[in-house]
Amino acid sequence: MSDLMKYGIALAPRGVVNELLTGWMNAWFVNVKDPKYRLRERSRALLNAVDNAMGQYLTQLRQDLKRLRQALPEPTRDNPYPPLDGLAAVKEMEQYIRRVEHVRTVALSAPIPPDEYVFHSTLENEQMLRELLAVDGEIATAMQTMDETTIDHIEGLLVRRNALLQQCTAP
């Protein structure tokens, strides 16, 4: 039930007109303090958490890359080229860092529904919101064990979430 007290309808005696007004007010006004209508805040909080986790992971990867580069031997007159396996490891780490940055960009480019957008009215919208909640849970679970093997799975979940949000915000 919306905040009908400020309109004086809840204090009026029961009757046909009051029931019609109450139904009309509940149909057109939404209690924005109700958590089920806070999709924008939930989406923003999830994206901020993903961004923070990816940022920390990228910092760790960059430190590992720095250590790899420092572990390469200095070129000398006798041996002017560093070992090829060390260079390959550095290049592989750089490619993986670019991959993680791409996944972070996918997370940051997700559509955010506007404040006034409420779509709990139909059954398919409720189903879509349940799917969105399930995908959000999978993302949170996958972000706890982020490594080379799970980054593709995380990207797939983010793309699926973005598709669901684009579906719900499309006119």
mmCIF file of the C-alpha atoms, coordinates in Angstrom:
data_MODEL
# 
_entry.id   MODEL 
# 
loop_
_atom_site.group_PDB 
_atom_site.id 
_atom_site.type_symbol 
_atom_site.label_atom_id 
_atom_site.label_alt_id 
_atom_site.label_comp_id 
_atom_site.label_asym_id 
_atom_site.label_entity_id 
_atom_site.label_seq_id 
_atom_site.pdbx_PDB_ins_code 
_atom_site.Cartn_x 
_atom_site.Cartn_y 
_atom_site.Cartn_z 
_atom_site.occupancy 
_atom_site.B_iso_or_equiv 
_atom_site.pdbx_formal_charge 
_atom_site.auth_seq_id 
_atom_site.auth_comp_id 
_atom_site.auth_asym_id 
_atom_site.auth_atom_id 
_atom_site.pdbx_PDB_model_num 
ATOM 1   C CA . MET A 1 1   ? 0.000   0.000   0.000   1.00 0.00 ? 1   MET A CA 1 
ATOM 2   C CA . SER A 1 2   ? 1.357   3.424   -0.874  1.00 0.00 ? 2   SER A CA 1 
ATOM 3   C CA . ASP A 1 3   ? 1.644   6.363   1.501   1.00 0.00 ? 3   ASP A CA 1 
ATOM 4   C CA . LEU A 1 4   ? -2.044  7.213   1.553   1.00 0.00 ? 4   LEU A CA 1 
ATOM 5   C CA . MET A 1 5   ? -1.883  9.006   4.892   1.00 0.00 ? 5   MET A CA 1 
ATOM 6   C CA . LYS A 1 6   ? -0.518  12.177  3.325   1.00 0.00 ? 6   LYS A CA 1 
ATOM 7   C CA . TYR A 1 7   ? -3.483  12.299  0.929   1.00 0.00 ? 7   TYR A CA 1 
ATOM 8   C CA . GLY A 1 8   ? -6.056  11.827  3.679   1.00 0.00 ? 8   GLY A CA 1 
ATOM 9   C CA . ILE A 1 9   ? -7.633  8.786   2.064   1.00 0.00 ? 9   ILE A CA 1 
ATOM 10  C CA . ALA A 1 10  ? -6.649  6.361   4.804   1.00 0.00 ? 10  ALA A CA 1 
ATOM 11  C CA . LEU A 1 11  ? -8.442  8.486   7.408   1.00 0.00 ? 11  LEU A CA 1 
ATOM 12  C CA . ALA A 1 12  ? -11.713 8.701   5.475   1.00 0.00 ? 12  ALA A CA 1 
ATOM 13  C CA . PRO A 1 13  ? -14.570 6.353   6.361   1.00 0.00 ? 13  PRO A CA 1 
ATOM 14  C CA . ARG A 1 14  ? -14.891 3.180   4.293   1.00 0.00 ? 14  ARG A CA 1 
ATOM 15  C CA . GLY A 1 15  ? -17.093 3.417   1.251   1.00 0.00 ? 15  GLY A CA 1 
ATOM 16  C CA . VAL A 1 16  ? -17.224 2.887   -2.477  1.00 0.00 ? 16  VAL A CA 1 
ATOM 17  C CA . VAL A 1 17  ? -15.572 6.219   -3.291  1.00 0.00 ? 17  VAL A CA 1 
ATOM 18  C CA . ASN A 1 18  ? -12.812 5.610   -0.762  1.00 0.00 ? 18  ASN A CA 1 
ATOM 19  C CA . GLU A 1 19  ? -12.154 2.133   -2.200  1.00 0.00 ? 19  GLU A CA 1 
ATOM 20  C CA . LEU A 1 20  ? -11.977 3.560   -5.727  1.00 0.00 ? 20  LEU A CA 1 
ATOM 21  C CA . LEU A 1 21  ? -9.620  6.329   -4.622  1.00 0.00 ? 21  LEU A CA 1 
ATOM 22  C CA . THR A 1 22  ? -7.452  3.887   -2.684  1.00 0.00 ? 22  THR A CA 1 
ATOM 23  C CA . GLY A 1 23  ? -7.176  1.562   -5.686  1.00 0.00 ? 23  GLY A CA 1 
ATOM 24  C CA . TRP A 1 24  ? -6.424  4.468   -8.006  1.00 0.00 ? 24  TRP A CA 1 
ATOM 25  C CA . MET A 1 25  ? -3.738  5.863   -5.697  1.00 0.00 ? 25  MET A CA 1 
ATOM 26  C CA . ASN A 1 26  ? -2.139  2.444   -5.266  1.00 0.00 ? 26  ASN A CA 1 
ATOM 27  C CA . ALA A 1 27  ? -2.129  1.979   -9.039  1.00 0.00 ? 27  ALA A CA 1 
ATOM 28  C CA . TRP A 1 28  ? -0.452  5.306   -9.808  1.00 0.00 ? 28  TRP A CA 1 
ATOM 29  C CA . PHE A 1 29  ? 1.768   6.036   -6.829  1.00 0.00 ? 29  PHE A CA 1 
ATOM 30  C CA . VAL A 1 30  ? 4.604   3.806   -5.698  1.00 0.00 ? 30  VAL A CA 1 
ATOM 31  C CA . ASN A 1 31  ? 6.150   3.713   -2.270  1.00 0.00 ? 31  ASN A CA 1 
ATOM 32  C CA . VAL A 1 32  ? 9.785   4.276   -3.225  1.00 0.00 ? 32  VAL A CA 1 
ATOM 33  C CA . LYS A 1 33  ? 10.945  3.142   0.211   1.00 0.00 ? 33  LYS A CA 1 
ATOM 34  C CA . ASP A 1 34  ? 9.771   -0.391  -0.542  1.00 0.00 ? 34  ASP A CA 1 
ATOM 35  C CA . PRO A 1 35  ? 12.884  -2.498  -1.331  1.00 0.00 ? 35  PRO A CA 1 
ATOM 36  C CA . LYS A 1 36  ? 11.264  -4.327  -4.240  1.00 0.00 ? 36  LYS A CA 1 
ATOM 37  C CA . TYR A 1 37  ? 11.116  -1.046  -6.186  1.00 0.00 ? 37  TYR A CA 1 
ATOM 38  C CA . ARG A 1 38  ? 14.799  -0.235  -5.681  1.00 0.00 ? 38  ARG A CA 1 
ATOM 39  C CA . LEU A 1 39  ? 16.200  -1.930  -8.760  1.00 0.00 ? 39  LEU A CA 1 
ATOM 40  C CA . ARG A 1 40  ? 18.372  1.084   -9.606  1.00 0.00 ? 40  ARG A CA 1 
ATOM 41  C CA . GLU A 1 41  ? 20.078  1.110   -6.194  1.00 0.00 ? 41  GLU A CA 1 
ATOM 42  C CA . ARG A 1 42  ? 20.582  -2.667  -6.231  1.00 0.00 ? 42  ARG A CA 1 
ATOM 43  C CA . SER A 1 43  ? 22.044  -2.538  -9.740  1.00 0.00 ? 43  SER A CA 1 
ATOM 44  C CA . ARG A 1 44  ? 24.369  0.315   -8.831  1.00 0.00 ? 44  ARG A CA 1 
ATOM 45  C CA . ALA A 1 45  ? 25.518  -1.469  -5.630  1.00 0.00 ? 45  ALA A CA 1 
ATOM 46  C CA . LEU A 1 46  ? 26.275  -4.689  -7.525  1.00 0.00 ? 46  LEU A CA 1 
ATOM 47  C CA . LEU A 1 47  ? 28.203  -2.858  -10.244 1.00 0.00 ? 47  LEU A CA 1 
ATOM 48  C CA . ASN A 1 48  ? 30.196  -0.937  -7.634  1.00 0.00 ? 48  ASN A CA 1 
ATOM 49  C CA . ALA A 1 49  ? 31.062  -4.193  -5.859  1.00 0.00 ? 49  ALA A CA 1 
ATOM 50  C CA . VAL A 1 50  ? 32.130  -5.804  -9.154  1.00 0.00 ? 50  VAL A CA 1 
ATOM 51  C CA . ASP A 1 51  ? 34.196  -2.734  -10.023 1.00 0.00 ? 51  ASP A CA 1 
ATOM 52  C CA . ASN A 1 52  ? 35.923  -2.744  -6.618  1.00 0.00 ? 52  ASN A CA 1 
ATOM 53  C CA . ALA A 1 53  ? 36.691  -6.473  -6.814  1.00 0.00 ? 53  ALA A CA 1 
ATOM 54  C CA . MET A 1 54  ? 38.010  -6.158  -10.370 1.00 0.00 ? 54  MET A CA 1 
ATOM 55  C CA . GLY A 1 55  ? 40.103  -3.146  -9.369  1.00 0.00 ? 55  GLY A CA 1 
ATOM 56  C CA . GLN A 1 56  ? 41.711  -5.050  -6.500  1.00 0.00 ? 56  GLN A CA 1 
ATOM 57  C CA . TYR A 1 57  ? 42.311  -8.052  -8.757  1.00 0.00 ? 57  TYR A CA 1 
ATOM 58  C CA . LEU A 1 58  ? 43.905  -5.825  -11.420 1.00 0.00 ? 58  LEU A CA 1 
ATOM 59  C CA . THR A 1 59  ? 46.170  -4.254  -8.790  1.00 0.00 ? 59  THR A CA 1 
ATOM 60  C CA . GLN A 1 60  ? 47.289  -7.717  -7.704  1.00 0.00 ? 60  GLN A CA 1 
ATOM 61  C CA . LEU A 1 61  ? 47.889  -8.747  -11.335 1.00 0.00 ? 61  LEU A CA 1 
ATOM 62  C CA . ARG A 1 62  ? 49.924  -5.615  -12.035 1.00 0.00 ? 62  ARG A CA 1 
ATOM 63  C CA . GLN A 1 63  ? 52.090  -6.331  -8.995  1.00 0.00 ? 63  GLN A CA 1 
ATOM 64  C CA . ASP A 1 64  ? 52.634  -9.877  -10.274 1.00 0.00 ? 64  ASP A CA 1 
ATOM 65  C CA . LEU A 1 65  ? 53.548  -8.464  -13.691 1.00 0.00 ? 65  LEU A CA 1 
ATOM 66  C CA . LYS A 1 66  ? 56.036  -6.097  -12.073 1.00 0.00 ? 66  LYS A CA 1 
ATOM 67  C CA . ARG A 1 67  ? 57.637  -9.022  -10.231 1.00 0.00 ? 67  ARG A CA 1 
ATOM 68  C CA . LEU A 1 68  ? 57.819  -11.011 -13.473 1.00 0.00 ? 68  LEU A CA 1 
ATOM 69  C CA . ARG A 1 69  ? 59.533  -8.138  -15.247 1.00 0.00 ? 69  ARG A CA 1 
ATOM 70  C CA . GLN A 1 70  ? 61.990  -7.682  -12.396 1.00 0.00 ? 70  GLN A CA 1 
ATOM 71  C CA . ALA A 1 71  ? 62.782  -11.401 -12.457 1.00 0.00 ? 71  ALA A CA 1 
ATOM 72  C CA . LEU A 1 72  ? 63.984  -11.141 -16.048 1.00 0.00 ? 72  LEU A CA 1 
ATOM 73  C CA . PRO A 1 73  ? 67.790  -10.953 -16.152 1.00 0.00 ? 73  PRO A CA 1 
ATOM 74  C CA . GLU A 1 74  ? 69.424  -7.724  -17.235 1.00 0.00 ? 74  GLU A CA 1 
ATOM 75  C CA . PRO A 1 75  ? 70.853  -7.811  -20.758 1.00 0.00 ? 75  PRO A CA 1 
ATOM 76  C CA . THR A 1 76  ? 74.640  -8.022  -20.881 1.00 0.00 ? 76  THR A CA 1 
ATOM 77  C CA . ARG A 1 77  ? 77.168  -7.799  -23.644 1.00 0.00 ? 77  ARG A CA 1 
ATOM 78  C CA . ASP A 1 78  ? 77.484  -11.585 -23.696 1.00 0.00 ? 78  ASP A CA 1 
ATOM 79  C CA . ASN A 1 79  ? 73.736  -12.212 -23.505 1.00 0.00 ? 79  ASN A CA 1 
ATOM 80  C CA . PRO A 1 80  ? 71.875  -9.161  -24.922 1.00 0.00 ? 80  PRO A CA 1 
ATOM 81  C CA . TYR A 1 81  ? 68.467  -10.846 -25.118 1.00 0.00 ? 81  TYR A CA 1 
ATOM 82  C CA . PRO A 1 82  ? 66.388  -11.986 -22.143 1.00 0.00 ? 82  PRO A CA 1 
ATOM 83  C CA . PRO A 1 83  ? 65.139  -15.593 -22.098 1.00 0.00 ? 83  PRO A CA 1 
ATOM 84  C CA . LEU A 1 84  ? 62.213  -16.193 -24.422 1.00 0.00 ? 84  LEU A CA 1 
ATOM 85  C CA . ASP A 1 85  ? 60.173  -18.134 -21.857 1.00 0.00 ? 85  ASP A CA 1 
ATOM 86  C CA . GLY A 1 86  ? 60.351  -15.148 -19.471 1.00 0.00 ? 86  GLY A CA 1 
ATOM 87  C CA . LEU A 1 87  ? 59.244  -12.776 -22.225 1.00 0.00 ? 87  LEU A CA 1 
ATOM 88  C CA . ALA A 1 88  ? 56.405  -15.140 -23.130 1.00 0.00 ? 88  ALA A CA 1 
ATOM 89  C CA . ALA A 1 89  ? 55.227  -15.190 -19.498 1.00 0.00 ? 89  ALA A CA 1 
ATOM 90  C CA . VAL A 1 90  ? 55.273  -11.378 -19.375 1.00 0.00 ? 90  VAL A CA 1 
ATOM 91  C CA . LYS A 1 91  ? 53.322  -11.101 -22.649 1.00 0.00 ? 91  LYS A CA 1 
ATOM 92  C CA . GLU A 1 92  ? 50.801  -13.682 -21.445 1.00 0.00 ? 92  GLU A CA 1 
ATOM 93  C CA . MET A 1 93  ? 50.294  -11.756 -18.196 1.00 0.00 ? 93  MET A CA 1 
ATOM 94  C CA . GLU A 1 94  ? 49.821  -8.499  -20.134 1.00 0.00 ? 94  GLU A CA 1 
ATOM 95  C CA . GLN A 1 95  ? 47.181  -10.154 -22.334 1.00 0.00 ? 95  GLN A CA 1 
ATOM 96  C CA . TYR A 1 96  ? 45.385  -11.518 -19.288 1.00 0.00 ? 96  TYR A CA 1 
ATOM 97  C CA . ILE A 1 97  ? 45.402  -8.054  -17.678 1.00 0.00 ? 97  ILE A CA 1 
ATOM 98  C CA . ARG A 1 98  ? 43.846  -6.616  -20.845 1.00 0.00 ? 98  ARG A CA 1 
ATOM 99  C CA . ARG A 1 99  ? 41.227  -9.392  -20.701 1.00 0.00 ? 99  ARG A CA 1 
ATOM 100 C CA . VAL A 1 100 ? 40.330  -8.546  -17.099 1.00 0.00 ? 100 VAL A CA 1 
ATOM 101 C CA . GLU A 1 101 ? 40.149  -4.840  -18.019 1.00 0.00 ? 101 GLU A CA 1 
ATOM 102 C CA . HIS A 1 102 ? 37.723  -5.770  -20.803 1.00 0.00 ? 102 HIS A CA 1 
ATOM 103 C CA . VAL A 1 103 ? 35.514  -7.683  -18.351 1.00 0.00 ? 103 VAL A CA 1 
ATOM 104 C CA . ARG A 1 104 ? 35.616  -4.685  -16.009 1.00 0.00 ? 104 ARG A CA 1 
ATOM 105 C CA . THR A 1 105 ? 34.499  -2.474  -18.903 1.00 0.00 ? 105 THR A CA 1 
ATOM 106 C CA . VAL A 1 106 ? 31.609  -4.859  -19.623 1.00 0.00 ? 106 VAL A CA 1 
ATOM 107 C CA . ALA A 1 107 ? 30.555  -4.563  -15.974 1.00 0.00 ? 107 ALA A CA 1 
ATOM 108 C CA . LEU A 1 108 ? 30.795  -0.775  -15.981 1.00 0.00 ? 108 LEU A CA 1 
ATOM 109 C CA . SER A 1 109 ? 28.857  -0.418  -19.248 1.00 0.00 ? 109 SER A CA 1 
ATOM 110 C CA . ALA A 1 110 ? 25.770  -2.201  -17.922 1.00 0.00 ? 110 ALA A CA 1 
ATOM 111 C CA . PRO A 1 111 ? 22.504  -0.303  -18.339 1.00 0.00 ? 111 PRO A CA 1 
ATOM 112 C CA . ILE A 1 112 ? 21.041  1.159   -15.155 1.00 0.00 ? 112 ILE A CA 1 
ATOM 113 C CA . PRO A 1 113 ? 17.250  1.489   -15.066 1.00 0.00 ? 113 PRO A CA 1 
ATOM 114 C CA . PRO A 1 114 ? 15.935  4.994   -14.318 1.00 0.00 ? 114 PRO A CA 1 
ATOM 115 C CA . ASP A 1 115 ? 14.596  5.881   -10.871 1.00 0.00 ? 115 ASP A CA 1 
ATOM 116 C CA . GLU A 1 116 ? 10.943  5.967   -11.836 1.00 0.00 ? 116 GLU A CA 1 
ATOM 117 C CA . TYR A 1 117 ? 10.993  2.728   -13.822 1.00 0.00 ? 117 TYR A CA 1 
ATOM 118 C CA . VAL A 1 118 ? 8.847   0.175   -11.997 1.00 0.00 ? 118 VAL A CA 1 
ATOM 119 C CA . PHE A 1 119 ? 7.773   -2.960  -13.800 1.00 0.00 ? 119 PHE A CA 1 
ATOM 120 C CA . HIS A 1 120 ? 6.375   -5.355  -11.202 1.00 0.00 ? 120 HIS A CA 1 
ATOM 121 C CA . SER A 1 121 ? 2.938   -5.303  -12.802 1.00 0.00 ? 121 SER A CA 1 
ATOM 122 C CA . THR A 1 122 ? 3.020   -8.332  -15.101 1.00 0.00 ? 122 THR A CA 1 
ATOM 123 C CA . LEU A 1 123 ? 3.957   -11.945 -14.577 1.00 0.00 ? 123 LEU A CA 1 
ATOM 124 C CA . GLU A 1 124 ? 6.742   -11.981 -17.187 1.00 0.00 ? 124 GLU A CA 1 
ATOM 125 C CA . ASN A 1 125 ? 8.335   -8.935  -15.540 1.00 0.00 ? 125 ASN A CA 1 
ATOM 126 C CA . GLU A 1 126 ? 8.294   -10.723 -12.194 1.00 0.00 ? 126 GLU A CA 1 
ATOM 127 C CA . GLN A 1 127 ? 9.921   -13.755 -13.854 1.00 0.00 ? 127 GLN A CA 1 
ATOM 128 C CA . MET A 1 128 ? 12.561  -11.512 -15.437 1.00 0.00 ? 128 MET A CA 1 
ATOM 129 C CA . LEU A 1 129 ? 13.302  -9.920  -12.054 1.00 0.00 ? 129 LEU A CA 1 
ATOM 130 C CA . ARG A 1 130 ? 13.716  -13.383 -10.497 1.00 0.00 ? 130 ARG A CA 1 
ATOM 131 C CA . GLU A 1 131 ? 16.157  -14.297 -13.294 1.00 0.00 ? 131 GLU A CA 1 
ATOM 132 C CA . LEU A 1 132 ? 18.027  -11.042 -12.716 1.00 0.00 ? 132 LEU A CA 1 
ATOM 133 C CA . LEU A 1 133 ? 18.275  -11.793 -8.999  1.00 0.00 ? 133 LEU A CA 1 
ATOM 134 C CA . ALA A 1 134 ? 19.577  -15.304 -9.750  1.00 0.00 ? 134 ALA A CA 1 
ATOM 135 C CA . VAL A 1 135 ? 22.209  -13.920 -12.156 1.00 0.00 ? 135 VAL A CA 1 
ATOM 136 C CA . ASP A 1 136 ? 23.269  -11.371 -9.534  1.00 0.00 ? 136 ASP A CA 1 
ATOM 137 C CA . GLY A 1 137 ? 23.748  -14.190 -7.028  1.00 0.00 ? 137 GLY A CA 1 
ATOM 138 C CA . GLU A 1 138 ? 25.820  -16.168 -9.527  1.00 0.00 ? 138 GLU A CA 1 
ATOM 139 C CA . ILE A 1 139 ? 27.979  -13.099 -10.201 1.00 0.00 ? 139 ILE A CA 1 
ATOM 140 C CA . ALA A 1 140 ? 28.562  -12.573 -6.485  1.00 0.00 ? 140 ALA A CA 1 
ATOM 141 C CA . THR A 1 141 ? 29.515  -16.236 -6.064  1.00 0.00 ? 141 THR A CA 1 
ATOM 142 C CA . ALA A 1 142 ? 31.832  -16.227 -9.083  1.00 0.00 ? 142 ALA A CA 1 
ATOM 143 C CA . MET A 1 143 ? 33.564  -13.026 -7.960  1.00 0.00 ? 143 MET A CA 1 
ATOM 144 C CA . GLN A 1 144 ? 34.723  -14.730 -4.750  1.00 0.00 ? 144 GLN A CA 1 
ATOM 145 C CA . THR A 1 145 ? 37.063  -17.056 -6.660  1.00 0.00 ? 145 THR A CA 1 
ATOM 146 C CA . MET A 1 146 ? 38.388  -14.904 -9.469  1.00 0.00 ? 146 MET A CA 1 
ATOM 147 C CA . ASP A 1 147 ? 41.248  -16.396 -11.487 1.00 0.00 ? 147 ASP A CA 1 
ATOM 148 C CA . GLU A 1 148 ? 42.206  -17.319 -15.049 1.00 0.00 ? 148 GLU A CA 1 
ATOM 149 C CA . THR A 1 149 ? 39.651  -20.126 -15.233 1.00 0.00 ? 149 THR A CA 1 
ATOM 150 C CA . THR A 1 150 ? 36.622  -18.183 -13.976 1.00 0.00 ? 150 THR A CA 1 
ATOM 151 C CA . ILE A 1 151 ? 37.058  -14.851 -15.780 1.00 0.00 ? 151 ILE A CA 1 
ATOM 152 C CA . ASP A 1 152 ? 35.256  -16.135 -18.909 1.00 0.00 ? 152 ASP A CA 1 
ATOM 153 C CA . HIS A 1 153 ? 32.364  -17.386 -16.769 1.00 0.00 ? 153 HIS A CA 1 
ATOM 154 C CA . ILE A 1 154 ? 32.140  -13.989 -15.033 1.00 0.00 ? 154 ILE A CA 1 
ATOM 155 C CA . GLU A 1 155 ? 32.077  -12.221 -18.394 1.00 0.00 ? 155 GLU A CA 1 
ATOM 156 C CA . GLY A 1 156 ? 29.293  -14.514 -19.613 1.00 0.00 ? 156 GLY A CA 1 
ATOM 157 C CA . LEU A 1 157 ? 27.246  -13.772 -16.497 1.00 0.00 ? 157 LEU A CA 1 
ATOM 158 C CA . LEU A 1 158 ? 27.753  -10.026 -16.919 1.00 0.00 ? 158 LEU A CA 1 
ATOM 159 C CA . VAL A 1 159 ? 26.710  -10.183 -20.576 1.00 0.00 ? 159 VAL A CA 1 
ATOM 160 C CA . ARG A 1 160 ? 23.611  -12.197 -19.620 1.00 0.00 ? 160 ARG A CA 1 
ATOM 161 C CA . ARG A 1 161 ? 22.761  -9.653  -16.907 1.00 0.00 ? 161 ARG A CA 1 
ATOM 162 C CA . ASN A 1 162 ? 23.208  -6.763  -19.345 1.00 0.00 ? 162 ASN A CA 1 
ATOM 163 C CA . ALA A 1 163 ? 20.881  -8.486  -21.837 1.00 0.00 ? 163 ALA A CA 1 
ATOM 164 C CA . LEU A 1 164 ? 18.217  -8.928  -19.139 1.00 0.00 ? 164 LEU A CA 1 
ATOM 165 C CA . LEU A 1 165 ? 18.485  -5.276  -18.129 1.00 0.00 ? 165 LEU A CA 1 
ATOM 166 C CA . GLN A 1 166 ? 18.317  -4.096  -21.739 1.00 0.00 ? 166 GLN A CA 1 
ATOM 167 C CA . GLN A 1 167 ? 15.243  -6.260  -22.210 1.00 0.00 ? 167 GLN A CA 1 
ATOM 168 C CA . CYS A 1 168 ? 13.490  -4.677  -19.234 1.00 0.00 ? 168 CYS A CA 1 
ATOM 169 C CA . THR A 1 169 ? 14.452  -1.082  -20.038 1.00 0.00 ? 169 THR A CA 1 
ATOM 170 C CA . ALA A 1 170 ? 13.593  -1.299  -23.750 1.00 0.00 ? 170 ALA A CA 1 
ATOM 171 C CA . PRO A 1 171 ? 10.455  0.691   -24.646 1.00 0.00 ? 171 PRO A CA 1 
# 
